[in-house]
């Protein structure tokens, strides 16, 4: 309750600063948003061109294939906002990338799944031993795969886990280079269409205690200079969630135009994950308490134990990076 009160107070101060005479800040010439091809709220906002309208300045959209590429761009200062999974977000914070975690695009479910060649008759994790399974390293899918193997008592060394871009998995599967992949849509659906079956998903791994999500990060420097634009971004995302809740057909049409899949397939992907309103994100389950901070920190500790981080992560760094003030500000008119 104390944290929630502090968040609301901070948001009120932020808004007072935005509206007080003489304190309005000049806008940047353009805002650069790093994105991926995902059926997330941002896809609707991009297609409907809400972002440039809400921010009052030019918005450039830069596409990336994976969260690690978003991290590289954020660390280099070449983007202001970026969408990525909770695992690469945890890596960013742990590695000292100056960013804030400001929004949850979606809580992942069946939209990320482990698809294995049907002819292999794999029915459990033990059946993966000796097989070649692809996944983009340092991604939410990679994390879910390793946690699934761990929980099922299979050592990662017993499976040939290979690093592969999402865009390369389907062709590799068709060629026979891999036996399956833990990956996200649209690749999961394409793998199934080419002879794979689903063994498990991020939804099932979440039930084991290891939830993953897509989140939005923003440059800490940008957030400090233009807090009103960060709140405007969040407001656009909440508008997209509201559209989906009120008119799924319209949301599906916008996503279809943006990511190039049918509206039906886009809506299937959305239904296999969870979109949260700003109010829901401010609850104790996410930004309102320590839950999101703990999730990202524990993810980073797992990565450290796996040898993917050189130094042990600091929980204080995660507490500072997870910032609810922009969600609270977005609720104000």
C-alpha positions in Angstrom: 0.0 0.0 0.0 2.9 2.4 0.8 4.5 1.8 -2.6 1.2 2.3 -4.4 0.7 5.6 -2.5 4.2 6.8 -3.5 3.6 5.9 -7.1 0.4 7.9 -7.2 2.1 10.9 -5.5 5.0 10.7 -7.9 2.6 10.7 -10.8 0.7 13.7 -9.5 4.0 15.6 -9.1 4.9 14.6 -12.6 1.7 15.8 -14.0 1.9 19.1 -12.1 5.2 19.6 -13.7 3.8 18.9 -17.1 0.9 21.4 -16.8 2.4 24.2 -14.7 2.9 27.4 -16.7 6.4 27.9 -18.0 7.4 24.3 -17.2 6.2 22.6 -20.4 9.2 20.9 -22.0 10.1 21.2 -25.7 9.5 18.1 -27.7 12.3 16.0 -29.4 12.4 16.2 -33.2 11.5 12.5 -33.3 11.0 9.5 -31.0 12.6 6.2 -32.0 10.6 3.1 -31.0 12.2 -0.3 -31.3 9.7 -3.0 -32.2 9.2 -6.6 -33.1 6.6 -8.5 -35.1 4.3 -9.4 -32.3 0.6 -9.5 -31.6 0.9 -7.1 -28.8 -0.9 -3.8 -28.0 1.9 -1.8 -29.6 1.0 -3.4 -33.0 -2.5 -1.8 -32.9 -1.1 1.6 -31.8 1.4 1.5 -34.6 -1.1 0.6 -37.3 -3.6 3.2 -36.1 -0.8 5.8 -35.9 -1.8 6.8 -32.4 1.8 7.2 -31.2 2.8 10.2 -33.3 -0.6 11.8 -32.6 -0.3 11.3 -28.9 3.3 12.4 -28.7 2.9 15.4 -31.0 6.2 14.7 -32.8 7.6 12.4 -35.5 7.8 8.7 -34.5 10.3 6.4 -36.2 9.6 2.6 -35.9 12.7 0.4 -36.1 12.2 -3.4 -36.4 14.3 -6.0 -34.6 14.3 -9.8 -34.7 14.9 -10.5 -31.0 15.1 -8.8 -27.6 18.9 -9.0 -27.5 19.0 -6.8 -30.6 16.7 -4.3 -28.8 19.1 -4.4 -25.9 22.0 -3.6 -28.1 20.2 -0.7 -29.7 19.1 0.6 -26.3 22.6 0.4 -24.9 23.9 2.2 -27.9 21.4 5.0 -27.5 19.9 4.5 -30.9 16.3 3.9 -29.7 14.2 5.6 -27.1 11.6 2.8 -26.5 11.9 -1.0 -27.0 9.7 -4.0 -26.8 11.3 -7.2 -25.6 10.8 -10.3 -23.5 11.2 -10.3 -19.7 14.4 -12.3 -20.0 16.3 -9.9 -22.3 14.8 -7.1 -20.1 16.3 -8.7 -17.1 19.7 -9.0 -18.9 19.5 -5.3 -19.8 19.0 -4.2 -16.2 21.6 -6.6 -14.8 24.1 -5.4 -17.4 23.6 -1.8 -16.4 21.7 -0.6 -19.5 20.2 2.7 -18.4 16.5 1.9 -18.9 13.2 1.8 -17.1 10.6 -1.0 -17.3 7.4 0.9 -17.8 4.7 -1.4 -19.2 3.7 -5.1 -19.7 2.7 -5.7 -23.3 1.5 -9.2 -22.6 1.8 -12.1 -20.2 2.9 -15.0 -22.3 0.9 -18.2 -22.6 0.6 -20.6 -25.5 1.8 -17.9 -27.9 5.3 -19.3 -27.0 5.5 -23.0 -27.2 7.8 -26.0 -27.6 7.0 -27.6 -31.0 8.5 -31.0 -31.8 8.4 -33.2 -34.9 5.3 -35.4 -34.6 7.0 -38.4 -36.1 9.4 -38.6 -33.2 6.5 -39.4 -30.9 7.9 -37.3 -28.0 5.3 -37.2 -25.2 7.4 -35.8 -22.3 10.6 -34.0 -21.5 12.6 -37.2 -21.3 11.8 -37.8 -24.9 13.9 -34.7 -25.8 17.1 -36.3 -24.8 19.5 -36.4 -27.8 17.3 -34.2 -30.0 18.2 -30.8 -31.5 16.0 -28.1 -30.2 16.4 -24.5 -31.4 15.6 -21.3 -29.5 16.9 -17.8 -29.5 19.4 -17.6 -26.6 18.7 -15.1 -23.9 15.0 -14.9 -24.9 11.9 -15.8 -22.9 11.6 -19.0 -25.0 15.1 -20.0 -24.0 14.3 -19.3 -20.4 11.1 -21.3 -20.5 12.8 -24.2 -22.3 15.6 -24.4 -19.6 13.1 -24.1 -16.8 10.9 -26.8 -18.3 13.9 -29.2 -18.6 15.0 -28.4 -15.0 11.5 -28.9 -13.6 11.1 -32.2 -15.5 14.5 -33.5 -14.3 16.3 -33.4 -17.6 19.8 -31.8 -17.7 20.2 -29.2 -20.5 23.3 -31.0 -21.6 21.2 -34.1 -22.5 19.5 -32.0 -25.2 21.2 -30.3 -28.1 19.9 -26.8 -27.5 21.0 -24.5 -30.4 20.8 -20.8 -30.7 18.7 -19.7 -33.7 16.8 -16.6 -34.8 13.0 -17.0 -34.7 12.9 -16.2 -38.4 15.2 -19.1 -39.2 13.5 -21.9 -37.3 10.8 -23.0 -39.7 13.2 -23.4 -42.7 15.6 -25.3 -40.4 12.8 -27.6 -39.3 11.7 -28.3 -42.9 15.3 -29.1 -43.9 15.6 -31.5 -40.9 18.4 -29.5 -39.2 16.4 -29.3 -36.0 13.9 -31.6 -34.3 11.9 -28.8 -32.8 12.0 -25.3 -31.3 10.8 -23.4 -28.3 9.7 -20.2 -30.1 6.9 -17.7 -30.4 4.2 -17.1 -33.0 3.9 -16.9 -36.0 6.7 -19.5 -36.1 5.0 -21.9 -33.7 1.9 -22.1 -36.0 4.1 -22.6 -39.0 6.0 -25.4 -37.3 2.7 -27.2 -36.5 1.6 -26.7 -40.2 4.8 -28.5 -41.2 4.5 -31.5 -39.0 5.2 -30.5 -35.4 3.1 -31.0 -32.3 3.1 -28.9 -29.2 4.8 -30.5 -26.2 4.5 -27.6 -23.7 4.1 -23.8 -23.6 5.0 -20.7 -21.6 1.6 -21.1 -20.0 2.5 -24.5 -18.6 5.9 -23.3 -17.5 4.2 -20.3 -15.7 2.2 -22.9 -13.8 5.5 -24.3 -12.6 6.3 -20.9 -11.1 8.2 -19.2 -14.0 6.0 -16.7 -15.8 7.4 -14.8 -18.8 6.1 -11.7 -20.5 6.8 -9.0 -23.1 7.6 -5.7 -21.6 8.4 -2.2 -22.7 11.5 -0.4 -21.7 12.4 3.2 -22.2 15.8 5.0 -22.1 16.3 6.4 -18.6 17.7 9.6 -20.1 14.6 9.9 -22.4 12.2 9.2 -19.5 13.8 11.9 -17.4 13.7 14.5 -20.2 10.3 13.7 -21.5 8.1 12.0 -18.9 4.9 13.2 -20.6 5.8 11.3 -23.7 6.4 8.1 -21.7 2.9 8.5 -20.2 1.5 9.2 -23.7 3.0 6.0 -24.9 1.5 4.0 -22.0 -1.9 5.7 -22.7 -1.8 4.5 -26.3 -1.1 1.0 -25.1 -4.1 1.1 -22.8 -6.2 2.4 -25.6 -5.2 -0.6 -27.7 -6.2 -3.0 -24.8 -9.5 -1.2 -24.5 -10.1 -1.6 -28.2 -9.4 -5.3 -28.0 -11.7 -5.7 -25.1 -14.6 -3.7 -26.7 -14.2 -4.7 -30.3 -11.9 -7.7 -31.0 -12.7 -7.6 -34.7 -11.3 -4.1 -35.1 -8.3 -5.0 -33.0 -7.7 -8.1 -35.1 -7.9 -6.1 -38.3 -5.4 -3.6 -37.1 -3.0 -6.3 -36.0 -3.4 -8.2 -39.3 -2.5 -5.1 -41.2 0.5 -4.5 -39.0 2.1 -7.9 -38.7 0.9 -9.6 -41.9 -1.2 -12.4 -40.5 -4.9 -13.0 -40.9 -7.1 -11.3 -38.3 -8.2 -14.7 -37.1 -4.6 -15.8 -36.5 -3.8 -12.5 -34.7 -6.8 -12.9 -32.4 -5.8 -16.5 -31.7 -2.3 -15.3 -30.6 -3.8 -12.6 -28.4 -6.2 -15.1 -26.8 -3.2 -17.3 -26.0 -1.6 -14.6 -23.9 -3.0 -12.0 -21.5 -3.3 -8.3 -22.1 -3.6 -6.1 -18.9 -5.2 -2.7 -18.5 -3.1 0.0 -16.8 -5.3 -0.4 -13.7 -4.5 -4.1 -13.6 -0.8 -3.4 -14.1 -0.8 -1.1 -11.1 -2.1 -3.9 -8.9 0.0 -5.6 -6.3 0.4 -8.6 -8.7 2.6 -6.5 -11.1 3.8 -2.9 -10.7 1.9 -2.0 -7.5 4.0 -4.3 -5.3 7.3 -6.1 -5.6 6.1 -8.9 -7.8 7.4 -7.7 -11.1 10.7 -6.6 -9.6 11.1 -10.0 -8.0 10.2 -11.8 -11.3 12.9 -9.9 -13.3 15.5 -10.2 -10.5 14.9 -14.0 -10.1 15.2 -14.3 -13.9 18.5 -12.5 -13.8 19.7 -14.7 -11.0 18.9 -17.8 -13.0 20.8 -16.4 -16.0 23.7 -15.7 -13.6 23.7 -19.2 -12.4 23.6 -20.4 -16.0 26.8 -18.4 -16.7 25.0 -15.8 -18.9 26.0 -12.9 -16.6 29.5 -12.1 -15.5 28.5 -10.4 -12.2 25.8 -11.3 -9.7 22.7 -9.1 -10.3 21.7 -6.4 -7.7 18.1 -6.5 -6.6 18.4 -2.7 -6.0 19.0 -2.2 -9.7 15.7 -3.9 -10.5 13.8 -2.0 -7.9 15.1 1.2 -9.5 14.4 0.1 -13.1 10.7 -1.1 -12.6 8.9 2.3 -12.6 5.2 2.6 -12.2 4.9 6.4 -12.2 4.2 6.5 -16.0 1.3 4.0 -15.6 -0.1 6.1 -12.9 0.3 9.3 -15.0 -1.4 7.6 -17.9 -4.5 7.3 -15.9 -4.8 11.1 -15.6 -6.8 12.9 -18.3 
